[in-house]
Amino acid sequence: MRQLFVLDPLGQINPAKDSSAALMQAAHRAGDEVWACTPSDLIARGDEPLAIALPVTPEPWITVGVAERQALAGFDVIWMRKDPPVDEAYLYATHLLEVAERAGVRVLNRPSALRSWNEKLGALRFSRWMAPTLVAGRVSELLLFAQEQQEIVLKPLGGRAGLGVIRVNGQAPGLKALLELVTEQERLPVMAQAFLPSVSEGDKRILLVDGDPLGAINRRPSAGEFRSNLAVGGQAEATELTERERQICAALAPALRAEGLFFVGIDVIGGMLSEINVTSPTCIRELDAAFGIDIAGLLMDAIEARLRG
């Protein structure tokens, strides 16, 4: 097969930690051609989708060839692995990848789903599995929710890796001013969720492929921190899925399959669904290290089976 990875510049990737590097290396081990480009390298000439792409040998990391103009229809699989923010450039890239999808190329994840599934708001489809949650831009609504829940977490809807996430008490002095700040004077909505004390025991990242869980890693916050994201110092540890977590995965699976969200990472705290990560799910390396498995290799097997089917 020929696989193209649309991602951030290769020089920004840490192969020891990055899930995109793991995927590229697994594709190489499977004997596939591996190519890479950034969203700005995507082109549509009329209805013909193209890319200025680099041939790469990702293992050992990394040998890069000379950039070539490639027809996207010549690839069997295209991975959209650009990290957020989901800004104008990102959205335009999904439209260009949709041209390739119409030409018969398998794009993972489906471009239309990447546009419609905000990683915070997408979880609202499954609110029965979530902690009490409010999305609003009105300060009065957020204040009332904070007072009802006593302690909340505020999340920017476009955030990633725990950046901009704030824990606050509903009676905190200056809360109104803080809410004015995070909503940009009621211009932007934010997500408010009831704070779950069980986060001190960790936040599980569960990786799903075609709706089925492949495994999970527990991310435990560092001392003095409530955020468990690895990017802000959380520590990864091996864990197993509980029965409730399997029920959450089963509840999500039909929608994920129907909308072409092939590779997804969900976050669960104390049995409560928190987020559904669809843009560039991480933690492959941590799962491999904890369990001695090859998550990226299993992904490649699943893709090959899908293409044969």
Residue, then its C-alpha position, 0 to 999 in steps of 0.5 A: m500500500r501507499q500511505l500519506f500522512v498529513l501532519d505538522p512539520l516532521g522536525q516538530i515530531n518527537p519519535a519517542k512520544d509521538s503517535s504519528a511517528a508510531l503509525m508511520q513506522a508501523a506502515h513502513r514495517a508492513g512494507d508500505e510506501v510512506w509519504a508525508c506532507t503538511p496541510s499547506d502542501l495540499i492542492a486541488r487542480g480542478d477536481e484533481p487532488l494533489a500534494i507536494a509530498l516527501p517520501v520518508t523512511p521513518e525507521p530509524w527516525i527519519t530519512v526524507g527524500v526529495a519532495e514530489r508532486q503526487a496525485l492523492a488518488g494514487f494513495d491507498v490511505i491518507w491520515m489526517r494527523k495535524d494537531p489542533p487548533v482546528d482553525e481556518a487552515y485546518l478546515y480548508a485542509t479537510h475540504l481538500l482531503e474530501v476531494a481525495e475521498r470522492a476519488g475513492v481514497r480512504v481518509l482517516n479520519r473522515p474529513s467531514a467528521l473532523r469538521s463536525w466533531n469538536e472534541k469537547l462538543g462531540a461528547l455531548r451526543f453521549s451526555r448520559w455518560m458524562a458528568p454534569t456539563l454546561v456549554a455557554g457563553r453567558v456569564s450568568e449561566l456559567l455562574l449559576f452552574a458553578q454555584e449549583q455544582q460547587e466546584i467546576v472545571l472550565k475548558p476552552l472548546g478549541g483547547r488541547a493537551g489540557l491547555g487553558v483548563i481551569r478548576v474553580n470554586g463556585q464561591a470564589p472571589g472574582l469568579k465573574a471576572l474570570l468567566e468574562l475573561v474566558t468567554e472573551q466578554e461573552r463572545l465565545p462559549v466555554m465548556a463547564q463540567a462538575f469537578l470530579p475528585s476521582v481525577s486524582e486517581g487518573d484520567k483514562r485514555i482509551l484508544l478505539v479502532d473502528g469503534d472497538p477498544l484496543g487498550a487504555i492507559n491511565r494518566r495520573p496528575s503530578a503533585g499539586e496538579f489536577r490536570s492529568n494530560l501527559a503534556v502537563g506532567g501527567q504520568a502514564e500507567a498500565t490499566e484495564l477497562t472497567e465494565r462501565e468503560r466498556q459500556i461507554c465504548a459500546a455506546l459510542a461505537p455505532a456513531l463512530r463507525a457511521e461517521g468514519l471516525f476510525f481512530v479515536g481516543i476517548d477520555v474517561i474520569g471516574g467512569m464519566l466520559s470527558e472528551i472524544n479526541v478525533t483529530s490526532p489521538t495520542c498515547i500509542r507509545e505509552l500503551d505499547a510500553a505498558f503492555g508490550i503490544d504494537i498498537a500501530g501494527l494492529l491499526m495497520d492490520a485493521i486498515e488492510a482488513r477494511l480495504r480488502g473488505 
